[in-house]
């Protein structure tokens, strides 16, 4: 925002101060409006957006603190700078704790005024951009190729937006099938490298010697059968992004070479003597617990800390049940088009079963299930007969709670609560959701049980 487009509101009941401040700011091409008391200032703030307000603390009808309270209650981004005399400096400092940007002392220094305004405007712009981003993300059901509107997914969208502009390495964690590569692609597309190559390597898909060849390439004659030189994925991803999927499956020897390439931004091909310089952003993913792997000496701690500048953890589908409806509709639309069908939806009992299922294979399993159902469906709607047996029999596979007669209600409740916790692997949030109580309530019960 250039000064000429920046609106500044000055509120003061002293005409000399209004005139003096306005004269200085106009010289620097700011658009200036004035108010002679707090009530007039609030009226103008209601009609026009001002990035910066310069206001006296004490004025008729409404003082500077009243205006600040109005701005905060209306959730405006206007940055408030107080004009204060020596006797009210303490009040101005206290006002900063309540959200004011800064204060100026009388008589106001023109030099100090012109230095503080651009910083306040910059702060305003950052706040507006952040609020716009939050509002945009809250309204999303789709983000790149990701689908979901749960709190967990909205947080991930925000994380992607935040890290995309940086050059930081990112490690993406989550169970198999949660969409780790989709997150990596979203980061790449929204980064300054978005038009450059995105190269993905599944580290678990190759034996150690072949994986090293895939990553770094080889020179002609490096080994039997190497009749030509071959560039590796680091080279192919130069100026772009390299995605290392399932990095937890990589051998310690290859990990050491990856670490050197990351730190020095150069490496040698197999059989090569010349070092190749590359500019690559690395994103990595794993479904393993790397901290546990470090303890077991199967993953290098220095590589972990080099990769994990930022970590994005994708929740399993069973922990974001509210997204299942959106995903079902998305996949139904996709596979209707691919298979030339016009299935209108799912029966209510079919949706109920899909919502109740635990989805150990996460989004990938749901996608495959809907694809199969579209292919198998012979009617206008997908019904339970179009679903695989494992999903239809899921309820019968759940652990049953048996209770001996003669137990008290308190004993029955304790057994039900503890077995529910065991069923969800001690996930207290999930257990509380199933039990229909708050997490705090669950902790209180466990304390009663001495657990």
RANOR-V70140 format. One record per residue. RES is the residue in one small letter. SS is DSSP state (helix for helix, strand for strand, loop for the rest). Layout:
res=(RES & RES)
ss=(SS & SS)
This chain:
res=(x & x & x & x & x & x & x & x & x & x & x & x & x & x & x & x & x & x & x & x & x & x & x & x & x & x & x & x & x & x & x & x & x & x & x & x & x & x & x & x & x & x & x & x & x & x & x & x & x & x & x & x & x & x & x & x & x & x & x & x & x & x & x & x & x & x & x & x & x & x & x & x & x & x & x & x & x & x & x & x & x & x & x & x & x & x & x & x & x & x & x & x & x & x & x & x & x & x & x & x & x & x & x & x & x & x & x & x & x & x & x & x & x & x & x & x & x & x & x & x & x & x & x & x & x & x & x & x & x & x & x & x & x & x & x & x & x & x & x & x & x & x & x & x & x & x & x & x & x & x & x & x & x & x & x & x & x & x & x & x & x & x & x & x & x & x & x & x & x & x & x & x & x & x & x & x & x & x & x & x & x & x & x & x & x & x & x & x & x & x & x & x & x & x & x & x & x & x & x & x & x & x & x & x & x & x & x & x & x & x & x & x & x & x & x & x & x & x & x & x & x & x & x & x & x & x & x & x & x & x & x & x & x & x & x & x & x & x & x & x & x & x & x & x & x & x & x & x & x & x & x & x & x & x & x & x & x & x & x & x & x & x & x & x & x & x & x & x & x & x & x & x & x & x & x & x & x & x & x & x & x & x & x & x & x & x & x & x & x & x & x & x & x & x & x & x & x & x & x & x & x & x & x & x & x & x & x & x & x & x & x & x & x & x & x & x & x & x & x & x & x & x & x & x & x & x & x & x & x & x & x & x & x & x & x & x & x & x & x & x & x & x & x & x & x & x & x & x & x & x & x & x & x & x & x & x & x & x & x & x & x & x & x & x & x & x & x & x & x & x & x & x & x & x & x & x & x & x & x & x & x & x & x & x & x & x & x & x & x & x & x & x & x & x & x & x & x & x & x & x & x & x & x & x & x & x & x & x & x & x & x & x & x & x & x & x & x & x & x & x & x & x & x & x & x & x & x & x & x & x & x & x & x & x & x & x & x & x & x & x & x & x & x & x & x & x & x & x & x & x & x)
ss=(loop & loop & helix & helix & helix & loop & strand & strand & strand & strand & strand & loop & loop & loop & helix & helix & helix & helix & helix & helix & helix & helix & helix & helix & helix & helix & helix & loop & loop & loop & strand & strand & strand & strand & strand & loop & loop & helix & helix & helix & helix & helix & helix & helix & helix & helix & helix & loop & loop & loop & loop & strand & strand & strand & strand & strand & loop & loop & loop & loop & loop & loop & loop & helix & helix & helix & helix & helix & helix & helix & helix & helix & helix & loop & loop & loop & loop & loop & strand & strand & strand & strand & strand & strand & loop & helix & helix & helix & helix & helix & helix & helix & helix & helix & helix & helix & helix & loop & loop & loop & loop & strand & strand & strand & strand & loop & loop & loop & loop & helix & helix & helix & helix & helix & helix & helix & helix & helix & helix & helix & helix & helix & helix & helix & helix & helix & helix & helix & helix & helix & helix & helix & helix & helix & helix & helix & helix & helix & loop & loop & loop & strand & strand & loop & loop & strand & strand & loop & loop & loop & helix & helix & helix & helix & helix & helix & helix & helix & helix & helix & helix & helix & helix & helix & loop & loop & loop & loop & loop & strand & strand & strand & strand & loop & loop & loop & loop & loop & loop & helix & helix & helix & helix & helix & helix & helix & helix & helix & helix & loop & loop & loop & loop & loop & loop & loop & loop & strand & strand & strand & strand & strand & loop & loop & loop & loop & loop & helix & helix & helix & helix & helix & helix & helix & helix & helix & strand & strand & loop & loop & loop & loop & loop & loop & loop & loop & loop & loop & loop & strand & strand & loop & helix & helix & helix & helix & loop & loop & loop & loop & strand & strand & strand & strand & strand & loop & helix & helix & helix & loop & loop & helix & helix & helix & helix & helix & helix & helix & helix & helix & helix & helix & helix & helix & loop & strand & strand & strand & loop & strand & loop & loop & loop & loop & strand & strand & strand & loop & loop & loop & strand & strand & strand & strand & strand & strand & loop & loop & loop & helix & helix & helix & helix & helix & helix & loop & loop & loop & loop & loop & helix & helix & helix & helix & helix & helix & helix & loop & loop & strand & strand & strand & strand & loop & loop & loop & helix & helix & helix & loop & helix & helix & helix & helix & helix & helix & helix & helix & helix & helix & helix & helix & helix & helix & helix & helix & helix & helix & loop & loop & loop & loop & loop & loop & strand & strand & loop & helix & helix & helix & helix & helix & helix & helix & helix & helix & loop & loop & loop & loop & loop & helix & helix & helix & helix & helix & helix & helix & helix & helix & helix & helix & helix & helix & helix & helix & loop & loop & loop & loop & strand & strand & loop & helix & helix & helix & loop & loop & helix & helix & helix & helix & loop & helix & helix & helix & helix & loop & loop & loop & loop & loop & loop & loop & loop & loop & loop & loop & helix & helix & helix & helix & helix & helix & helix & helix & helix & helix & helix & helix & helix & helix & helix & loop & loop & loop & loop & helix & helix & helix & helix & helix & helix & helix & helix & loop & loop & loop & helix & helix & helix & helix & helix & helix & helix & helix & helix & helix & helix & loop & loop)
